[in-house]
Amino acid sequence: MILKRVSANEYSQLLGDCAPIYNNVKFVELNAAKCDEVHYLSICDTKPRLGIVLGVNHSEKIMCSPFSAPFGGFVYKVEPSIEVVEKALEALVDYVGQYTLRLTLPPDIYGYTSFNAKVVNSLMRMGHVPSWVDLNYHYDLSRVEHYESFLSRNARKNLNNSLKHDFVFEKLSSDDSAHIARAYAVIKANRESHNYALRMSLNDVVETAQILPADFFVLSLNGEDVAAAQVFHVSEGIAQVIYWGDCPGYSALRPMNFLAYKLCDHYHKNGVKTLDIGPSTQQGVPNYGLCEFKENLGCEVSLKYIFEIKA
């Protein structure tokens, strides 16, 4: 198995614009300044079998996939055998050399169930165990027609309470930076009130919305924006909530229960199969309140493996 570094253009020609969209060359190039170097790698024998993009940080001596996204990992046109996966991983570890390799696998919902199993099995047999495992939540949108039946008793009560208020749910224009800024302002206020990190700047969000399908929503009450959501279309049939939240002072009105219902309803009507609501863990440690909130909404949970392979 031969691993070679190729140009961004060669990588795109060899492997196409592979889903999920975070592995798309346009997305990678947009974020390239967030690392010292980007390495596009093709792994082949008689033909390209796998590809992976690594972001390099020389001062920390680390190579990451992804370096600026929720997850990364390998891409392929045809799922390879376990033998090919094992040889590819051996070649990748050799390539990284004295650097640490951080590899975040996509959640299984992106169609990677069997491939992830091969990667995890191969790495563990090579002596590498996951550094941590995040809990990733998603909602099966086929449930929307019976939405309330999948809610916990408390979540059903909160949804019914939210329906008593005159909330207005609005989808904004992703082509209008002012509209994006409107949603972003709500999300920023929410993050600051909880002391949560907000990794994407407003400019990051605006630029990203120019190269991938993005949706922005606000929930208003009496003319005031009280909640918002930012959602990316990451893979066929899957939309991912990147940020969502409510403004301080409105949580008693349960706007997030209303927003969650409206988002699920919106995407179900538009043919999306799965709404990825993302992890509720930080380096594997659960935020119990967020986990409970998502489970009460009827979300299912899957694993997201993170390996840090040190020289």
N, C-alpha and C positions, 0 to 999 in steps of 0.2 A: 504494500500500500504506500503510495507516494503522496506526501503532503507538500504543497508548494504555495508560495505567496503570489497572488495575482493582483492586477489592477481592479479598481471598482468596475470599470467597463467590462473587463474579462469575466469578473465574478457574475455580473448581471447576465452576460451572454451564456455562461456555462449553466447557471442555475435558475435563471429567470427571476421574476419578481415573486419569490416564494412567500407564501403566507406562513406565519402571521406577519403583519405589515411591519413590525419592528425589525425584521430582517431584510426589508426592502432597502436597496442601495440609496434611494432618495432620502429615506428617513435617517439612515446611518450618516450620510454626508451632511445633512442638516445639523447633526449633533457632533460632528467630528471634532470641533474645537473644544469639546469637553474632556478630551484626553490628549495625550502627547502624540500618539500615532494610531492609525487604524490599520489593522492587518486583515485583508481579505484572503481567506485560505480555501483552497480547493484540495480535496482528498480523493484520489483516484487510483485505479489500477489500469484496466484497458479503457476506461471512460470515467468521467466524474461521478463519484458515488455520493459524496457529502460535501457540504460547505459550512463554514462558520466564520463569523466576524468577531475579531477581538479588538478591544480598546486597550491601549497600553499606557500605563502610568510608570514612567521610569524612576521617579523619586521613591515611589512605594514598591517598585519592582513587582508589579502585578499586571496581569493581562485578564481582561474581563469580557464575558459574554453573558449579558449585555453590559455596556458601559453607560447607557442612558436610556433605560426602558424597564418595564416591569419584569421582563424575562427575555432570554435569548436562546442559545443552544444551536444545534445543527439544523440545516435545511437539506432537503433532498427531493428529487422528483419521484423516485420509487423507493419505498421503505427498504433499507438494506437488511441483510441477515445479521444474526447475532455475531457471527465470525467477522463480518466486515465492520460492524460497530466496534468490536473489541480492538481490531487492528487500527481503526481510525483513532480511537482514544489513545492507544499506545503511541501513535505517531504525533498526536497533539501534545501529549505530556512531554515527549522528547523535544518537540519544537519550542515549547515554553521554556525549557531548560531551567535556569536558576531563578526564574520568576515564579510567583504564585499564580496559579490558574483559578479564577473564580468563575464557576459555571452555574447559571440559574436556568433550570429546565422549565419549559412551559407547563402550565397545568394540563392535566389529562383531557380537559374539555375541548382543547384545540385539536383533537384528533391524534394525540401523541401517546395514548395509553400503552400500546404495545412497544413503541419505540422507546419511551421513557423507561419501561421495564428492562429493556435490553441495555440501556445506558447505565442505569443504577446497578443492575446485576454485574455488568462488566467492570465498572469502577470499584465495586466492593470486592470483587475477586482480585482486583489489582491492588487491594489494600487501602482503598480510599473510602471513607465513610462520609455521609452528608455532614456538613458543618452545622446545618440546622434545616428544619423542614417547616415551611410556612403553611398555614391553613388558608386556602383560597375558596371564596364563596361565589356561587352562581345561582341564577334562577332559571329553571326550565320554563320557557314561555308557553309551552303547551298547557300549562296549569292555569293560565290567566282566566280562561272562561269559568273556572271554579276558584277564583283567587281567594275568596274569604275562607273556603274550606281548608286551605293549606296554612292559614294563619294560626298562631297560638291564640288562646283566649284573650290574653292581654293585648296582643297586636290587633285583634279584631275590634276590641273595645277602643283602642287608640285610633284606628282607621275611622270607625263610626263617629268618634268625637271630632276628628278632623273634617268630616263631611258636613258638619254643622256650620262651618265657617265658609265665607264667600271667597275661597282661594281661586285665583285665576292661574291656570297652567299655560305657559306660552313657550313655543319653540322659537328660538331666535335665529337670525341669519348668520351662518358661519362665514359668510363672505364680507361681513361688516365688522370691522375692528371695534366699533363702538358697542355693538351688540355683544361681542365677546367680552369686552371690558365690563359690561353690565353684569354678566354672569360671574366673571372672575372676582368682582368686588365683593359679592356675597360669599363666595368660597374663601376668599382671603380673610374676611371678617370672622368666618367660622373657625378657620385654622388658627388665627391669632387668639381667639377666645379660649381655645383648648390647648394652646401652646404646641400645636402640631406643626411639623415642617411643611412648607409649601415649596417643593423643589422646582416647579416650573414658574418662571416669571411670566408676566402678561405678554411680553414680546415672544417668549418661547411658545406660548399657546397660540398666538396669532400666526406665527410662522409655520407651526406644525399643522394648523388647520388649512394651510395653503397646499399641503402635499399629501394629506390623507383625509378620508371622510370623517368629519367631526360634527357633532351636534351639541348645541348649547340650549339649556332650558332655564327659565326662572319661574318661580311661584310667587305671586304677589297677593297682597291683601290690602284693600282700601288704597291702592296706588303705591304701596311700599313693597319692594322686593324682600321676601322673607326666607327664600331658599333657592338653591340653584344646583345645576348638575352640568358636568362636562363629560361627554361620552365619545369614544373613538370606535369606529368600525374596524376591528383588528383583523378579522378573518371571516371567511364566508359563513354567514349565519350567526356570527357572534359580535355583539357590541359590548364594549368594556367601559364601565364607569371609572373614569380617571379621578375625578373629584366630585363630591357632592356634599352638601351641608346646609344648615339653616343659620340665620342671623341670631346673635345673642338676644335673649329676651322673648323669643317666640316659641320655644320648645314646648311649653305647656299646651299650645294649640295643636301640637302634633303635625307640623307641616311635613316632616320627613316621612311619616306614614302615608300621607297623601301623595307626596312626590314619588315615593317608591311605587305606589299603585299606578300612578299616571305614566311613569316611565315604562313599566311592564306592559301596560295596555297599549301604549304608543308603539313599542317595538314589536309586539305581537301582531298588531294590525299592519305593520310594514314588513312582515315576513321574516323577521329575525327569530332565530330558534332559541338562543341563549343570551342572557344578560349576565356578563361577568362583573360581579360587584367587587372583586379583588380581595386581597388578604386582610385579615384582622389580627395579624401577628407582627411583631418586630423582632427579627432574628429568631423566629420560632416561638417567642413568648407571646401568649395570647392577650389581647385586650378583651377582657371578659365581657364588658358592656357591649362592645361592637359585635363580638361573636353572638351574644344572646340576641341583639337586635336583628341581625341578619337571619339567624335561625328562626326567630319568631315570625319573620316575613315568609318563611317557607323555603329559604335558600338551602341548597345542598353544599357540602364541603368536600374539597379534594385537596391533594397534597401538591406542594410546589417545592422541589428539592433544590438545595443550594450546596454545592461542593466548593471547598477551597483546598486545592491540591498544591501542597508546598513542596519545594525542591528538597 
